[in-house]
Amino acid sequence: MDRQVAYVDKARTAPVEDREVFRNLLTEGLELTGMSLREAAREFKTAPGTISRWVNGHSAPALVARIAILKYLRSRVNRIARPLRKRSYRSSAEQKERLSRAGN
């Protein structure tokens, strides 16, 4: 994670709508990556209590930090999902053959 996220605790409070959007995206990202609050705190160089406040929608980091955090979580989700996508997709020829066999 970038060094720029280290100042997130000094950020002003974001508007309620922004906090709610960030809260939802952060919660989903943490669930998809399997990161605990403690792991997220270590990665984002902040206290676990701060992550908890973000997840509960009580506060949010500065916009620059929110963007960096969500980009990081997206890249982790993509790394996890990439092997799954390769296995689950079939070529269109394979799909057509499978469908034709199922119809007969």
ChimeraX attribute file (.defattr): number of C-alpha atoms within 10 A of each C-alpha:
attribute: neighborCount
match mode: 1-to-1
recipient: residues
	/A:1	13
	/A:2	12
	/A:3	8
	/A:4	12
	/A:5	20
	/A:6	14
	/A:7	14
	/A:8	19
	/A:9	17
	/A:10	9
	/A:11	14
	/A:12	12
	/A:13	14
	/A:14	16
	/A:15	10
	/A:16	13
	/A:17	10
	/A:18	15
	/A:19	21
	/A:20	19
	/A:21	13
	/A:22	24
	/A:23	22
	/A:24	14
	/A:25	17
	/A:26	20
	/A:27	17
	/A:28	14
	/A:29	20
	/A:30	19
	/A:31	12
	/A:32	16
	/A:33	17
	/A:34	12
	/A:35	15
	/A:36	13
	/A:37	18
	/A:38	15
	/A:39	14
	/A:40	19
	/A:41	17
	/A:42	13
	/A:43	16
	/A:44	23
	/A:45	18
	/A:46	17
	/A:47	14
	/A:48	17
	/A:49	12
	/A:50	18
	/A:51	24
	/A:52	17
	/A:53	13
	/A:54	20
	/A:55	22
	/A:56	15
	/A:57	18
	/A:58	15
	/A:59	24
	/A:60	28
	/A:61	23
	/A:62	17
	/A:63	15
	/A:64	12
	/A:65	20
	/A:66	19
	/A:67	14
	/A:68	16
	/A:69	21
	/A:70	15
	/A:71	14
	/A:72	17
	/A:73	21
	/A:74	18
	/A:75	12
	/A:76	15
	/A:77	17
	/A:78	15
	/A:79	12
	/A:80	13
	/A:81	13
	/A:82	10
	/A:83	10
	/A:84	11
	/A:85	11
	/A:86	9
	/A:87	8
	/A:88	7
	/A:89	10
	/A:90	11
	/A:91	7
	/A:92	9
	/A:93	9
	/A:94	11
	/A:95	12
	/A:96	12
	/A:97	11
	/A:98	11
	/A:99	11
	/A:100	10
	/A:101	9
	/A:102	8
	/A:103	7
	/A:104	5
